[in-house]
Amino acid sequence: MAIPPRDPNDEDRYALYEHAHHDLWWAKAQEWNVANWALLLIASNVAIARTLIAENCLAFRTAWPFWIINALIPLAATWYLSRLHGNIVHNREVYRELELQTGVKRLREQLREKGLQDADEKSDPTRGIAILGVMAGVFAVGGAFGILFMGGSACVAILTGLALGAINTVILWRAV
């Protein structure tokens, strides 16, 4: 026998509010994990290529699989950052909706009157995107230097970095 549904009460709302807050915290922490792991993977890929391929043989014809991996790591990391950002924006919207249903809105107004609260109640989807742009830019630079360290010319490395930077920018702005 199923229990009939009941109307939500403040305890339910606060529980959801706490979950939304935790989800925001988790996604923010994950963004930094992604940044660290992406750079570590790029460096590891370069190290593996330089270990397996003799110094005088490092060129596109011998290192092309590593070059491709070096281009895919920044793209995959930026794509995942964009998904995390979308998750953050969604959780902020949930957070704000729950605030409207509880006494948090009144509390926020009281804090604002005392000059202790500056946050707007609207969720801005571009909030936090700048730091993700910096991360994506660092990924692009890391990918470009990786190409250079795996026998690519400076011209190829610069073009790779610019292409990765452009693609990463599109990936991030599509998330907004």
C-alpha positions, 0 to 999 in steps of 0.5 A: 500500500502506497503512502499518499503524497503530502504537501511539502513543508519547511523541513522538506524545503530546507532539506532540498536547500541543503542538497542544492547548497551541497551540489553547488559546493561539490561542482565548484570543487570539481572544477578545480579537480578537472583543472588539476587533472587536465594539466597532469594528463597533458604533462603525463602524455608528453612525458610518455611520448618523450620516453617512448620515442627517441629524441631525434625521432620526435616528429608528427610522423612518430608522435601523432597519436600523442599529439591527438591525445594532447589536443583531446585532453583540453577539449574534454576538460573544457567540455566537462567544465561546461557541464559542471557550470550548467549544473551550478547554474541549475542548482542556483535556480533551485536554491533561489526558488526554495528561498522564495518558499521559505523565510530566507528571502526575508532574512536576505532582505534584513542582511541587505539592510544592514549592509551584510548581503550583496548577492542578487536574488537572480541567478546569473549564468555568466557568474563564474565563467571567467575563471573557467575561461582562464582554466580553458586558456591554460589547457590550450597553452598546455596543449600547445606546449605539449605539441612543442615538446613532442617535436612540433614546430613553434608555428604548429604549437601556436596554431594548435594553442589558438585552435584549442583556445577558440574551440574551448571558448565556443564550448564554454559560451554554449554552456551560458 
